């Protein structure tokens, strides 16, 4: 009689341990699935960001070319003589005037 009672207790413990193991296994499978989904989302986001950065690189190269040409022309204008200095003075005053106008317009829009 002792043997049968002990056998049932051992079988009951094994069933309980197996049920616990199955529950933990299912929990682990859910977590692994979630991690896999996150990893795929991170990969997609990384690929999108890399494409975006590659596009920005091309645009920066284009801008660098435009600014380089503008700086060269500006430098030539400065070195060319007094007539261009008068023109440069008008250009600087015009830019200063535009800066002040935009400063007040932006200040008025943000306050209003």
N, CA, C and O atoms as CSV, one atom per row, in Angstrom:
chain,resi,resn,atom,element,x,y,z
A,1,UNK,N,N,0.815,-1.170,0.000
A,1,UNK,CA,C,0.000,0.000,0.000
A,1,UNK,C,C,0.873,1.254,0.000
A,1,UNK,O,O,0.535,2.253,-0.634
A,2,UNK,N,N,1.940,1.196,0.679
A,2,UNK,CA,C,2.867,2.304,0.735
A,2,UNK,C,C,3.437,2.584,-0.654
A,2,UNK,O,O,3.667,3.736,-1.022
A,3,UNK,N,N,3.658,1.531,-1.405
A,3,UNK,CA,C,4.228,1.685,-2.730
A,3,UNK,C,C,3.274,2.397,-3.671
A,3,UNK,O,O,3.683,3.291,-4.412
A,4,UNK,N,N,1.994,2.005,-3.650
A,4,UNK,CA,C,1.017,2.610,-4.538
A,4,UNK,C,C,0.811,4.082,-4.200
A,4,UNK,O,O,0.718,4.920,-5.096
A,5,UNK,N,N,0.741,4.392,-2.925
A,5,UNK,CA,C,0.575,5.787,-2.503
A,5,UNK,C,C,1.776,6.596,-2.904
A,5,UNK,O,O,1.629,7.730,-3.360
A,6,UNK,N,N,2.976,6.042,-2.747
A,6,UNK,CA,C,4.195,6.733,-3.127
A,6,UNK,C,C,4.275,6.883,-4.627
A,6,UNK,O,O,4.749,7.906,-5.120
A,7,UNK,N,N,3.816,5.878,-5.371
A,7,UNK,CA,C,3.835,5.940,-6.820
A,7,UNK,C,C,2.886,7.002,-7.342
A,7,UNK,O,O,3.200,7.714,-8.296
A,8,UNK,N,N,1.725,7.105,-6.714
A,8,UNK,CA,C,0.770,8.132,-7.139
A,8,UNK,C,C,1.294,9.522,-6.836
A,8,UNK,O,O,1.114,10.447,-7.627
A,9,UNK,N,N,1.931,9.665,-5.714
A,9,UNK,CA,C,2.501,10.959,-5.340
A,9,UNK,C,C,3.606,11.358,-6.293
A,9,UNK,O,O,3.713,12.523,-6.675
A,10,UNK,N,N,4.440,10.380,-6.685
A,10,UNK,CA,C,5.525,10.675,-7.617
A,10,UNK,C,C,4.959,11.026,-8.986
A,10,UNK,O,O,5.442,11.948,-9.643
A,11,UNK,N,N,3.918,10.280,-9.427
A,11,UNK,CA,C,3.299,10.568,-10.717
A,11,UNK,C,C,2.630,11.938,-10.683
A,11,UNK,O,O,2.682,12.689,-11.658
A,12,UNK,N,N,2.004,12.254,-9.560
A,12,UNK,CA,C,1.347,13.550,-9.418
A,12,UNK,C,C,2.380,14.676,-9.450
A,12,UNK,O,O,2.145,15.721,-10.057
A,13,UNK,N,N,3.512,14.464,-8.805
A,13,UNK,CA,C,4.588,15.457,-8.807
A,13,UNK,C,C,5.154,15.606,-10.208
A,13,UNK,O,O,5.426,16.724,-10.644
A,14,UNK,N,N,5.338,14.495,-10.926
A,14,UNK,CA,C,5.843,14.556,-12.293
A,14,UNK,C,C,4.870,15.306,-13.201
A,14,UNK,O,O,5.281,16.106,-14.041
A,15,UNK,N,N,3.556,15.034,-13.018
A,15,UNK,CA,C,2.551,15.747,-13.814
A,15,UNK,C,C,2.569,17.239,-13.510
A,15,UNK,O,O,2.461,18.073,-14.409
A,16,UNK,N,N,2.705,17.554,-12.242
A,16,UNK,CA,C,2.749,18.958,-11.838
A,16,UNK,C,C,4.000,19.639,-12.409
A,16,UNK,O,O,3.926,20.762,-12.906
A,17,UNK,N,N,5.142,18.956,-12.335
A,17,UNK,CA,C,6.383,19.515,-12.874
A,17,UNK,C,C,6.301,19.653,-14.396
A,17,UNK,O,O,6.790,20.632,-14.959
A,18,UNK,N,N,5.685,18.672,-15.059
A,18,UNK,CA,C,5.551,18.749,-16.511
A,18,UNK,C,C,4.622,19.893,-16.913
A,18,UNK,O,O,4.891,20.590,-17.891
A,19,UNK,N,N,3.539,20.092,-16.175
A,19,UNK,CA,C,2.630,21.200,-16.464
A,19,UNK,C,C,3.334,22.538,-16.267
A,19,UNK,O,O,3.175,23.458,-17.069
A,20,UNK,N,N,4.112,22.635,-15.192
A,20,UNK,CA,C,4.885,23.860,-14.928
A,20,UNK,C,C,5.904,24.097,-16.032
A,20,UNK,O,O,6.091,25.227,-16.483
A,21,UNK,N,N,6.566,23.019,-16.467
A,21,UNK,CA,C,7.556,23.098,-17.540
A,21,UNK,C,C,6.895,23.552,-18.841
A,21,UNK,O,O,7.447,24.391,-19.553
A,22,UNK,N,N,5.720,23.007,-19.159
A,22,UNK,CA,C,4.989,23.401,-20.361
A,22,UNK,C,C,4.581,24.875,-20.312
A,22,UNK,O,O,4.668,25.591,-21.310
A,23,UNK,N,N,4.133,25.313,-19.130
A,23,UNK,CA,C,3.736,26.710,-18.964
A,23,UNK,C,C,4.938,27.632,-19.165
A,23,UNK,O,O,4.837,28.638,-19.867
A,24,UNK,N,N,6.053,27.300,-18.564
A,24,UNK,CA,C,7.265,28.103,-18.714
A,24,UNK,C,C,7.781,28.071,-20.157
A,24,UNK,O,O,8.280,29.070,-20.675
A,25,UNK,N,N,7.649,26.908,-20.790
A,25,UNK,CA,C,8.068,26.783,-22.192
A,25,UNK,C,C,7.221,27.674,-23.089
A,25,UNK,O,O,7.751,28.336,-23.980
A,26,UNK,N,N,5.902,27.697,-22.863
A,26,UNK,CA,C,5.014,28.568,-23.639
A,26,UNK,C,C,5.335,30.042,-23.387
A,26,UNK,O,O,5.333,30.851,-24.315
A,27,UNK,N,N,5.610,30.384,-22.131
A,27,UNK,CA,C,5.971,31.752,-21.777
A,27,UNK,C,C,7.263,32.168,-22.493
A,27,UNK,O,O,7.360,33.280,-23.011
A,28,UNK,N,N,8.238,31.279,-22.517
A,28,UNK,CA,C,9.502,31.542,-23.189
A,28,UNK,C,C,9.293,31.701,-24.699
A,28,UNK,O,O,9.896,32.575,-25.321
A,29,UNK,N,N,8.445,30.861,-25.281
A,29,UNK,CA,C,8.169,30.952,-26.714
A,29,UNK,C,C,7.519,32.297,-27.051
A,29,UNK,O,O,7.812,32.881,-28.094
A,30,UNK,N,N,6.648,32.786,-26.183
A,30,UNK,CA,C,6.011,34.089,-26.397
A,30,UNK,C,C,7.053,35.203,-26.352
A,30,UNK,O,O,7.036,36.118,-27.176
A,31,UNK,N,N,7.953,35.113,-25.383
A,31,UNK,CA,C,8.995,36.142,-25.260
A,31,UNK,C,C,9.951,36.102,-26.449
A,31,UNK,O,O,10.371,37.152,-26.935
A,32,UNK,N,N,10.295,34.929,-26.917
A,32,UNK,CA,C,11.178,34.805,-28.082
A,32,UNK,C,C,10.498,35.386,-29.314
A,32,UNK,O,O,11.140,36.057,-30.122
A,33,UNK,N,N,9.206,35.132,-29.460
A,33,UNK,CA,C,8.454,35.681,-30.592
A,33,UNK,C,C,8.433,37.208,-30.537
A,33,UNK,O,O,8.586,37.873,-31.561
A,34,UNK,N,N,8.244,37.753,-29.354
A,34,UNK,CA,C,8.250,39.207,-29.184
A,34,UNK,C,C,9.615,39.790,-29.529
A,34,UNK,O,O,9.701,40.809,-30.213
A,35,UNK,N,N,10.684,39.145,-29.057
A,35,UNK,CA,C,12.039,39.612,-29.362
A,35,UNK,C,C,12.328,39.540,-30.859
A,35,UNK,O,O,12.969,40.431,-31.416
A,36,UNK,N,N,11.856,38.484,-31.502
A,36,UNK,CA,C,12.065,38.360,-32.945
A,36,UNK,C,C,11.362,39.487,-33.680
A,36,UNK,O,O,11.918,40.069,-34.612
A,37,UNK,N,N,10.143,39.796,-33.263
A,37,UNK,CA,C,9.392,40.885,-33.882
A,37,UNK,C,C,10.114,42.220,-33.686
A,37,UNK,O,O,10.204,43.024,-34.614
A,38,UNK,N,N,10.626,42.450,-32.480
A,38,UNK,CA,C,11.371,43.677,-32.207
A,38,UNK,C,C,12.639,43.758,-33.059
A,38,UNK,O,O,12.968,44.821,-33.585
A,39,UNK,N,N,13.341,42.649,-33.192
A,39,UNK,CA,C,14.569,42.626,-33.996
A,39,UNK,C,C,14.262,42.944,-35.458
A,39,UNK,O,O,15.017,43.672,-36.103
A,40,UNK,N,N,13.165,42.408,-35.984
A,40,UNK,CA,C,12.790,42.704,-37.365
A,40,UNK,C,C,12.395,44.167,-37.525
A,40,UNK,O,O,12.717,44.784,-38.541
A,41,UNK,N,N,11.700,44.731,-36.534
A,41,UNK,CA,C,11.344,46.151,-36.586
A,41,UNK,C,C,12.592,47.027,-36.546
A,41,UNK,O,O,12.679,48.026,-37.260
A,42,UNK,N,N,13.553,46.652,-35.712
A,42,UNK,CA,C,14.811,47.409,-35.624
A,42,UNK,C,C,15.560,47.337,-36.945
A,42,UNK,O,O,16.121,48.336,-37.396
A,43,UNK,N,N,15.574,46.162,-37.570
A,43,UNK,CA,C,16.252,46.015,-38.860
A,43,UNK,C,C,15.594,46.898,-39.925
A,43,UNK,O,O,16.285,47.559,-40.699
A,44,UNK,N,N,14.275,46.906,-39.961
A,44,UNK,CA,C,13.557,47.729,-40.931
A,44,UNK,C,C,13.850,49.207,-40.703
A,44,UNK,O,O,14.118,49.946,-41.651
A,45,UNK,N,N,13.800,49.629,-39.459
A,45,UNK,CA,C,14.079,51.033,-39.134
A,45,UNK,C,C,15.515,51.412,-39.487
A,45,UNK,O,O,15.763,52.507,-39.991
A,46,UNK,N,N,16.445,50.525,-39.228
A,46,UNK,CA,C,17.853,50.783,-39.548
A,46,UNK,C,C,18.047,50.925,-41.049
A,46,UNK,O,O,18.758,51.823,-41.499
A,47,UNK,N,N,17.426,50.052,-41.826
A,47,UNK,CA,C,17.532,50.144,-43.283
A,47,UNK,C,C,16.929,51.453,-43.796
A,47,UNK,O,O,17.487,52.086,-44.691
A,48,UNK,N,N,15.789,51.857,-43.227
A,48,UNK,CA,C,15.166,53.121,-43.634
A,48,UNK,C,C,16.072,54.303,-43.307
A,48,UNK,O,O,16.231,55.213,-44.121
A,49,UNK,N,N,16.663,54.287,-42.120
A,49,UNK,CA,C,17.557,55.377,-41.720
A,49,UNK,C,C,18.803,55.419,-42.594
A,49,UNK,O,O,19.280,56.502,-42.931
A,50,UNK,N,N,19.333,54.271,-42.963
A,50,UNK,CA,C,20.510,54.243,-43.836
A,50,UNK,C,C,20.186,54.830,-45.208
A,50,UNK,O,O,20.991,55.572,-45.770
A,51,UNK,N,N,19.004,54.501,-45.752
A,51,UNK,CA,C,18.602,55.072,-47.034
A,51,UNK,C,C,18.451,56.594,-46.921
A,51,UNK,O,O,18.853,57.331,-47.820
A,52,UNK,N,N,17.881,57.044,-45.836
A,52,UNK,CA,C,17.707,58.476,-45.603
A,52,UNK,C,C,19.056,59.182,-45.516
A,52,UNK,O,O,19.246,60.245,-46.107
A,53,UNK,N,N,19.988,58.589,-44.779
A,53,UNK,CA,C,21.321,59.190,-44.641
A,53,UNK,C,C,22.079,59.196,-45.963
A,53,UNK,O,O,22.808,60.145,-46.250
A,54,UNK,N,N,21.919,58.155,-46.768
A,54,UNK,CA,C,22.563,58.133,-48.085
A,54,UNK,C,C,22.034,59.263,-48.962
A,54,UNK,O,O,22.799,59.893,-49.693
A,55,UNK,N,N,20.742,59.519,-48.891
A,55,UNK,CA,C,20.153,60.620,-49.649
A,55,UNK,C,C,20.662,61.966,-49.165
A,55,UNK,O,O,20.918,62.865,-49.966
A,56,UNK,N,N,20.809,62.106,-47.844
A,56,UNK,CA,C,21.331,63.353,-47.296
A,56,UNK,C,C,22.774,63.576,-47.721
A,56,UNK,O,O,23.178,64.714,-47.963
A,57,UNK,N,N,23.548,62.519,-47.814
A,57,UNK,CA,C,24.945,62.636,-48.220
A,57,UNK,C,C,25.041,63.233,-49.619
A,57,UNK,O,O,25.867,64.112,-49.869
A,58,UNK,N,N,24.203,62.759,-50.522
A,58,UNK,CA,C,24.189,63.299,-51.885
A,58,UNK,C,C,23.781,64.764,-51.907
A,58,UNK,O,O,24.347,65.561,-52.656
A,59,UNK,N,N,22.802,65.116,-51.090
A,59,UNK,CA,C,22.363,66.505,-51.043
A,59,UNK,C,C,23.422,67.409,-50.442
A,59,UNK,O,O,23.581,68.547,-50.884
A,60,UNK,N,N,24.151,66.927,-49.441
A,60,UNK,CA,C,25.236,67.729,-48.868
A,60,UNK,C,C,26.345,67.946,-49.887
A,60,UNK,O,O,26.926,69.029,-49.945
A,61,UNK,N,N,26.643,66.941,-50.682
A,61,UNK,CA,C,27.651,67.109,-51.730
A,61,UNK,C,C,27.213,68.170,-52.730
A,61,UNK,O,O,28.016,69.000,-53.156
A,62,UNK,N,N,25.954,68.142,-53.099
A,62,UNK,CA,C,25.421,69.134,-54.035
A,62,UNK,C,C,25.495,70.530,-53.427
A,62,UNK,O,O,25.893,71.481,-54.099
A,63,UNK,N,N,25.116,70.654,-52.169
A,63,UNK,CA,C,25.154,71.951,-51.488
A,63,UNK,C,C,26.582,72.455,-51.359
A,63,UNK,O,O,26.843,73.648,-51.517
A,64,UNK,N,N,27.498,71.552,-51.075
A,64,UNK,CA,C,28.906,71.937,-50.951
A,64,UNK,C,C,29.409,72.523,-52.267
A,64,UNK,O,O,30.149,73.507,-52.267
A,65,UNK,N,N,29.012,71.924,-53.385
A,65,UNK,CA,C,29.403,72.448,-54.697
A,65,UNK,C,C,28.839,73.835,-54.945
A,65,UNK,O,O,29.541,74.713,-55.445
A,66,UNK,N,N,27.568,74.039,-54.598
A,66,UNK,CA,C,26.941,75.354,-54.778
A,66,UNK,C,C,27.605,76.408,-53.908
A,66,UNK,O,O,27.893,77.511,-54.372
A,67,UNK,N,N,27.847,76.072,-52.648
A,67,UNK,CA,C,28.464,77.039,-51.748
A,67,UNK,C,C,29.907,77.333,-52.150
A,67,UNK,O,O,30.368,78.469,-52.038
A,68,UNK,N,N,30.613,76.316,-52.614
A,68,UNK,CA,C,31.994,76.538,-53.060
A,68,UNK,C,C,32.044,77.522,-54.212
A,68,UNK,O,O,32.905,78.402,-54.231
A,69,UNK,N,N,31.137,77.394,-55.177
A,69,UNK,CA,C,31.081,78.330,-56.303
A,69,UNK,C,C,30.711,79.728,-55.844
A,69,UNK,O,O,31.265,80.712,-56.336
A,70,UNK,N,N,29.780,79.826,-54.906
A,70,UNK,CA,C,29.367,81.140,-54.403
A,70,UNK,C,C,30.507,81.817,-53.654
A,70,UNK,O,O,30.725,83.018,-53.809
A,71,UNK,N,N,31.223,81.065,-52.857
A,71,UNK,CA,C,32.344,81.634,-52.106
A,71,UNK,C,C,33.429,82.105,-53.068
A,71,UNK,O,O,34.024,83.161,-52.854
A,72,UNK,N,N,33.694,81.340,-54.120
A,72,UNK,CA,C,34.705,81.755,-55.101
A,72,UNK,C,C,34.306,83.061,-55.780
A,72,UNK,O,O,35.127,83.966,-55.925
A,73,UNK,N,N,33.047,83.155,-56.194
A,73,UNK,CA,C,32.580,84.388,-56.841
A,73,UNK,C,C,32.608,85.558,-55.869
A,73,UNK,O,O,32.963,86.671,-56.259
A,74,UNK,N,N,32.249,85.335,-54.635
A,74,UNK,CA,C,32.284,86.375,-53.613
A,74,UNK,C,C,33.719,86.840,-53.379
A,74,UNK,O,O,33.978,88.037,-53.258
A,75,UNK,N,N,34.632,85.907,-53.319
A,75,UNK,CA,C,36.039,86.234,-53.120
A,75,UNK,C,C,36.576,87.050,-54.301
A,75,UNK,O,O,37.307,88.020,-54.100
A,76,UNK,N,N,36.224,86.669,-55.509
A,76,UNK,CA,C,36.651,87.434,-56.687
A,76,UNK,C,C,36.080,88.848,-56.651
A,76,UNK,O,O,36.766,89.798,-57.029
A,77,UNK,N,N,34.860,89.000,-56.209
A,77,UNK,CA,C,34.236,90.310,-56.139
A,77,UNK,C,C,34.959,91.186,-55.117
A,77,UNK,O,O,35.151,92.380,-55.347
A,78,UNK,N,N,35.358,90.599,-53.996
A,78,UNK,CA,C,36.082,91.372,-52.981
A,78,UNK,C,C,37.450,91.831,-53.485
A,78,UNK,O,O,37.890,92.936,-53.165
A,79,UNK,N,N,38.110,91.007,-54.253
A,79,UNK,CA,C,39.461,91.303,-54.703
A,79,UNK,C,C,39.499,92.212,-55.934
A,79,UNK,O,O,40.580,92.667,-56.310
A,80,UNK,N,N,38.375,92.489,-56.565
A,80,UNK,CA,C,38.396,93.144,-57.868
A,80,UNK,C,C,38.562,94.659,-57.825
A,80,UNK,O,O,38.951,95.227,-58.846
A,81,UNK,N,N,38.306,95.337,-56.753
A,81,UNK,CA,C,38.555,96.776,-56.737
A,81,UNK,C,C,37.482,97.573,-56.037
A,81,UNK,O,O,36.562,97.024,-55.431
A,82,UNK,N,N,37.625,98.931,-56.137
A,82,UNK,CA,C,36.761,99.844,-55.396
A,82,UNK,C,C,35.326,99.843,-55.917
A,82,UNK,O,O,34.387,99.975,-55.132
A,83,UNK,N,N,35.149,99.699,-57.194
A,83,UNK,CA,C,33.787,99.708,-57.739
A,83,UNK,C,C,32.955,98.586,-57.114
A,83,UNK,O,O,31.792,98.779,-56.759
A,84,UNK,N,N,33.564,97.431,-56.990
A,84,UNK,CA,C,32.835,96.313,-56.386
A,84,UNK,C,C,32.688,96.485,-54.886
A,84,UNK,O,O,31.791,95.895,-54.283
A,85,UNK,N,N,33.540,97.270,-54.281
A,85,UNK,CA,C,33.374,97.524,-52.846
A,85,UNK,C,C,32.096,98.320,-52.594
A,85,UNK,O,O,31.400,98.097,-51.603
A,86,UNK,N,N,31.798,99.240,-53.490
A,86,UNK,CA,C,30.559,100.002,-53.375
A,86,UNK,C,C,29.356,99.055,-53.532
A,86,UNK,O,O,28.378,99.139,-52.789
A,87,UNK,N,N,29.458,98.176,-54.497
A,87,UNK,CA,C,28.415,97.173,-54.704
A,87,UNK,C,C,28.301,96.266,-53.479
A,87,UNK,O,O,27.200,95.900,-53.068
A,88,UNK,N,N,29.445,95.911,-52.903
A,88,UNK,CA,C,29.456,95.056,-51.713
A,88,UNK,C,C,28.795,95.778,-50.541
A,88,UNK,O,O,28.076,95.154,-49.761
A,89,UNK,N,N,29.024,97.053,-50.411
A,89,UNK,CA,C,28.404,97.834,-49.340
A,89,UNK,C,C,26.885,97.818,-49.500
A,89,UNK,O,O,26.164,97.620,-48.523
A,90,UNK,N,N,26.395,98.022,-50.722
A,90,UNK,CA,C,24.956,97.960,-50.972
A,90,UNK,C,C,24.399,96.566,-50.682
A,90,UNK,O,O,23.303,96.430,-50.139
A,91,UNK,N,N,25.138,95.564,-51.037
A,91,UNK,CA,C,24.699,94.189,-50.796
A,91,UNK,C,C,24.597,93.904,-49.300
A,91,UNK,O,O,23.627,93.303,-48.838
A,92,UNK,N,N,25.603,94.337,-48.553
A,92,UNK,CA,C,25.592,94.106,-47.096
A,92,UNK,C,C,24.447,94.871,-46.448
A,92,UNK,O,O,23.759,94.330,-45.582
A,93,UNK,N,N,24.229,96.126,-46.855
A,93,UNK,CA,C,23.128,96.904,-46.293
A,93,UNK,C,C,21.779,96.280,-46.627
A,93,UNK,O,O,20.880,96.253,-45.788
A,94,UNK,N,N,21.638,95.781,-47.844
A,94,UNK,CA,C,20.387,95.122,-48.228
A,94,UNK,C,C,20.155,93.871,-47.398
A,94,UNK,O,O,19.043,93.640,-46.923
A,95,UNK,N,N,21.189,93.062,-47.219
A,95,UNK,CA,C,21.057,91.849,-46.409
A,95,UNK,C,C,20.737,92.190,-44.956
A,95,UNK,O,O,19.927,91.512,-44.324
A,96,UNK,N,N,21.363,93.228,-44.429
A,96,UNK,CA,C,21.092,93.655,-43.058
A,96,UNK,C,C,19.640,94.118,-42.926
A,96,UNK,O,O,18.966,93.784,-41.952
A,97,UNK,N,N,19.161,94.885,-43.903
A,97,UNK,CA,C,17.768,95.335,-43.900
A,97,UNK,C,C,16.805,94.142,-43.943
A,97,UNK,O,O,15.832,94.096,-43.190
A,98,UNK,N,N,17.084,93.185,-44.824
A,98,UNK,CA,C,16.226,91.999,-44.914
A,98,UNK,C,C,16.241,91.197,-43.619
A,98,UNK,O,O,15.208,90.674,-43.201
A,99,UNK,N,N,17.395,91.099,-42.987
A,99,UNK,CA,C,17.495,90.375,-41.722
A,99,UNK,C,C,16.621,91.046,-40.668
A,99,UNK,O,O,15.888,90.371,-39.946
A,100,UNK,N,N,16.697,92.369,-40.578
A,100,UNK,CA,C,15.899,93.097,-39.586
A,100,UNK,C,C,14.403,92.930,-39.877
A,100,UNK,O,O,13.616,92.713,-38.956
A,101,UNK,N,N,14.012,93.028,-41.138
A,101,UNK,CA,C,12.595,92.866,-41.499
A,101,UNK,C,C,12.104,91.474,-41.122
A,101,UNK,O,O,11.043,91.333,-40.514
A,102,UNK,N,N,12.874,90.440,-41.481
A,102,UNK,CA,C,12.461,89.076,-41.134
A,102,UNK,C,C,12.441,88.858,-39.630
A,102,UNK,O,O,11.583,88.138,-39.121
A,103,UNK,N,N,13.381,89.474,-38.911
A,103,UNK,CA,C,13.421,89.350,-37.457
A,103,UNK,C,C,12.121,89.884,-36.848
A,103,UNK,O,O,11.517,89.235,-35.994
A,104,UNK,N,N,11.700,91.058,-37.290
A,104,UNK,CA,C,10.463,91.629,-36.743
A,104,UNK,C,C,9.229,90.865,-37.213
A,104,UNK,O,O,8.283,90.701,-36.443
A,105,UNK,N,N,9.220,90.398,-38.451
A,105,UNK,CA,C,8.077,89.612,-38.930
A,105,UNK,C,C,7.930,88.310,-38.149
A,105,UNK,O,O,6.825,87.947,-37.748
A,106,UNK,N,N,9.015,87.623,-37.937
A,106,UNK,CA,C,8.965,86.366,-37.199
A,106,UNK,C,C,8.573,86.620,-35.747
A,106,UNK,O,O,7.796,85.864,-35.164
A,107,UNK,N,N,9.115,87.686,-35.171
A,107,UNK,CA,C,8.739,88.045,-33.795
A,107,UNK,C,C,7.263,88.382,-33.681
A,107,UNK,O,O,6.617,88.022,-32.697
A,108,UNK,N,N,6.727,89.065,-34.675
A,108,UNK,CA,C,5.303,89.433,-34.665
A,108,UNK,C,C,4.416,88.191,-34.832
A,108,UNK,O,O,3.378,88.078,-34.180
A,109,UNK,N,N,4.820,87.273,-35.693
A,109,UNK,CA,C,4.024,86.056,-35.931
A,109,UNK,C,C,4.038,85.168,-34.695
A,109,UNK,O,O,3.001,84.606,-34.341
A,110,UNK,N,N,5.168,85.025,-34.036
A,110,UNK,CA,C,5.240,84.123,-32.889
A,110,UNK,C,C,4.526,84.707,-31.673
A,110,UNK,O,O,4.029,83.953,-30.837
A,111,UNK,N,N,4.465,86.023,-31.558
A,111,UNK,CA,C,3.755,86.641,-30.441
A,111,UNK,C,C,2.251,86.715,-30.689
A,111,UNK,O,O,1.459,86.689,-29.747
A,112,UNK,N,N,1.868,86.805,-31.941
A,112,UNK,CA,C,0.456,87.021,-32.297
A,112,UNK,C,C,-0.258,85.753,-32.420
A,112,UNK,O,O,-1.453,85.743,-32.714
